Amino acid sequence: MSGTAGGPVKQRPQLPLYSWRDQSPAPTRIRYITNHLEADLELSRLAVGPLGFDLEWRPNYRKGGSENPVALVQLAGFDTILLLQISAMSEFPLKLREVLLDPLRVKAGVSIQRDCQKLYRDWGVSARNCVELALLARSVDNARWKGKYTNPLGLSRLLETYVGFSLAKGKVQRSNWELRLSLTQQDYAANDARAGYAIYTQLIAMARDIPNIVPHYYSFSVVNGLVLDHLGISQWIPHNPYYDPGPPPPPKEPKETKEIKKEKKKEMKKTPRVPTSSASGQATASSKSFQDRINMRNDGQGPLLPNVPVAPAANSRAGTFHRIPRNRPTSTQRPQNHSYDPEQCSVTMHI
């Protein structure tokens, strides 16, 4: 969801789900490979052109634990999708190293700088000419995207904007990518890679009509763990001098420190509570209504008698009263008979 501060939040429209089977521009074949020799063969058959690029690895279900190594490499071209499960291979495919290092072969994805750095840490493999789709979108469609140049844009959001489909997510993303992949996992991985390819083709077509757009603004390399430009020569920092971030966001209110909060609580405890005008008004109104009830009482046994005390009835309904007649003992008095003579009241029993 997106919206402005203080304004209504705009909900994104519901779009049909993306599927590589239905949205591919040409008949596309998918290959799930667990052998490095077979991977080399299929990679040598790839058509020339850009590739959608993504990685998957088994999640760590222990909080604070280290990440597991990359298990799956996804590549999607014009008519081929390759799912290379490198965790099941006896060695890293040689042809895959060549494809990733080729500066003339674009590898496009979202948040792939982190992916490329992880791939090098886990497998010692470098990659050149990796296109960050979020930076490319901000460069060619600056009127739509505002904010900091390096702020991320999700794959599903870019797919909705430029292709017109949404990307299905769910528990599959957190599944085990080191086991034999199910058909659901294969479709999920293929959709991610193919979506990256589809978004790149749309954005790069827009870039041809915009001057001053160079690959250095959105493309990089990770060589021996260092982040370099798309050719892998000089240091790379994501920056576009022509990008307009728009007006700055309103400043955030400073957060109160714990000490200030404690002092405020102490002051609130010391300050006596003063009844408000509304509370005092309610008390006055209730006392008046109570007096009116006493003066206007009529319980069906006659009007209220003068000089007869009236008290609220114990354990009775609210608002009902009873009279205390004269010379009747209350519940706290014991009845007494002052004319009682025990000798006159004695009884003699004869058996």
Residue pairs with C-beta under 8 A, 6 or more apart in sequence:
1 9
1 10
1 11
1 12
2 9
2 10
2 12
3 9
3 10
5 249
5 250
12 157
12 160
14 166
15 160
15 164
15 165
15 166
16 165
16 166
17 165
17 166
17 167
17 168
18 159
18 163
18 165
18 166
18 167
18 168
18 191
18 195
19 187
19 191
20 28
20 30
20 76
20 81
20 187
20 190
20 191
20 194
21 28
23 163
23 165
23 194
23 198
24 79
24 194
25 78
26 78
26 79
27 79
28 79
28 80
28 81
28 194
29 79
29 80
29 81
30 80
30 81
30 82
30 83
30 186
30 190
31 42
31 80
31 81
31 82
31 83
32 83
32 85
32 181
32 186
33 39
33 42
33 82
33 83
33 84
33 85
34 85
34 88
34 89
35 89
36 89
36 90
36 91
36 92
36 93
36 94
39 82
39 84
39 89
39 93
39 95
39 96
40 93
40 94
40 95
40 96
42 80
42 82
43 75
43 82
43 93
43 95
43 96
43 98
43 99
44 95
45 80
46 75
46 77
46 80
46 82
46 99
47 77
47 78
47 79
47 80
49 77
49 78
49 106
50 77
50 105
50 106
50 107
50 108
50 131
50 197
50 200
50 201
50 204
51 75
51 76
51 77
51 99
51 105
51 106
51 107
51 108
51 193
51 197
52 74
52 75
52 76
52 77
52 108
52 109
52 192
52 193
52 194
52 195
52 196
52 197
52 198
52 200
53 74
53 75
53 107
53 108
53 109
53 112
53 115
53 130
53 193
53 196
54 74
54 109
54 112
54 115
54 189
54 192
54 193
54 196
55 70
55 72
55 73
55 74
55 115
55 118
55 119
56 70
56 71
56 72
56 74
56 177
56 189
57 67
57 68
57 69
57 70
57 71
57 72
57 118
57 122
57 177
57 178
58 68
58 71
58 176
58 177
58 178
59 68
59 174
60 66
60 67
60 68
67 118
68 178
69 87
69 122
69 123
70 86
70 87
70 118
70 119
70 122
70 123
71 85
71 86
71 87
71 177
71 178
72 83
72 84
72 85
72 86
72 87
72 177
72 181
72 189
73 82
73 83
73 84
73 86
73 96
73 119
74 81
74 82
74 83
74 84
74 189
74 190
74 192
74 193
75 81
75 82
75 84
75 99
75 107
75 193
76 82
76 190
76 193
76 194
76 196
76 197
77 197
78 197
81 190
81 193
81 194
83 181
83 186
83 189
83 190
84 93
84 96
85 177
85 178
85 181
86 92
86 93
86 96
86 123
87 177
87 178
88 178
92 123
92 125
96 125
97 125
99 105
100 107
100 119
100 125
100 126
100 127
100 128
101 126
101 127
101 128
102 128
102 129
103 128
103 129
103 221
103 230
103 231
103 232
104 129
105 129
106 129
106 131
106 200
106 219
107 127
107 129
107 130
107 131
108 130
108 131
108 133
108 136
108 196
108 197
108 199
108 200
109 115
109 130
109 131
109 132
109 133
109 155
109 193
109 196
110 132
110 133
110 134
110 152
110 153
110 154
110 155
110 158
110 196
111 132
111 134
111 152
112 130
112 131
112 132
113 130
113 132
113 220
113 222
113 227
116 127
116 130
116 222
117 222
117 225
117 227
119 125
119 127
119 222
120 126
120 127
120 222
120 224
120 225
121 225
126 221
126 222
126 223
126 224
126 232
127 221
127 222
128 221
128 223
128 230
128 231
128 232
129 215
129 219
129 221
129 230
129 231
130 219
130 220
130 221
130 222
130 230
131 200
131 215
131 218
131 219
132 218
132 219
132 220
132 238
133 153
133 155
133 158
133 196
133 199
133 200
133 203
134 151
134 152
134 153
134 158
135 149
135 150
135 217
135 218
135 238
135 240
136 200
136 203
136 204
136 207
136 217
136 218
137 144
137 145
137 153
137 158
137 161
137 162
137 199
137 203
138 145
138 149
138 153
138 240
138 243
139 207
139 210
139 213
139 217
139 218
139 240
139 242
139 243
140 203
140 206
140 207
140 210
140 213
141 203
141 206
142 242
142 243
142 244
144 161
145 153
146 244
146 245
146 246
147 245
147 246
148 245
149 238
149 239
149 240
149 243
149 245
150 238
155 167
155 192
155 195
155 196
155 199
156 166
156 167
156 169
158 199
159 165
159 166
159 167
159 195
159 198
159 199
160 166
162 198
162 199
162 202
162 203
163 195
163 198
163 199
163 202
167 191
167 192
167 195
168 188
168 191
172 184
172 185
172 188
173 188
175 185
177 185
181 189
207 213
212 242
215 230
216 229
216 230
216 236
217 238
217 239
217 240
217 243
218 238
218 240
219 229
219 230
220 227
220 228
220 229
220 230
220 236
220 238
221 227
221 228
221 229
221 230
221 231
221 232
221 236
222 228
223 232
226 235
227 235
227 236
228 234
228 235
228 236
229 235
229 236
230 236
275 283
293 319
293 321
294 304
294 310
294 321
295 304
296 304
297 303
297 304
297 310
297 321
298 304
299 320
304 310
305 323
308 323
308 324
308 325
308 326
309 323
309 324
310 321
310 322
310 323
310 324
311 321
311 322
311 324
312 321
313 320
313 321
313 322
316 322
324 330
329 335
